[in-house]
Amino acid sequence: MPEATFEARCADCKDVLTRDWYAWNNRMPPPPDDFHVTGEVRVANPGIEPLLVPKEPQGINPAILLMDLILCQRPGVWPDVLTWRTVRYDKTRPVVNYELVQVFCGGDVAADVKVEIVW
């Protein structure tokens, strides 16, 4: 019997509400250093998975990380219930010491997040 494959339908967000953004460079010993961004996104049903991905191209200021917020609908039947979902991006050994993260929904900036350094 062949395996069933499911593909999520993903799209840029449009007019989505977000809250509680936080970004930090973790410099606490032991190495390696790591970088994190978290926030919450209000979605139309609990089957929608929010993702943060680095924007391509990145832009001219290397201290500002540009990210796209993408919403992916998982297969199945989901109730139409507005739900807050956590979204997170993690990177080990960041090459750049980011000062700001800009989260984009389509062509609009959904959040400007100042990066904190944690020692």
Buried (B, 14 or more C-beta within 10 A) or exposed (E): EEEEEEEEEEEBBEEBEBEEBEBBBBEEEEEEBBBBBBBBBBBBBEBBBBBBEEBEEEEEEEEBBBBBBBBBBBEEEBEEEEBEBEBEBEBEEBEEEBBBBBBBBEEEEBBEBEBEEEE
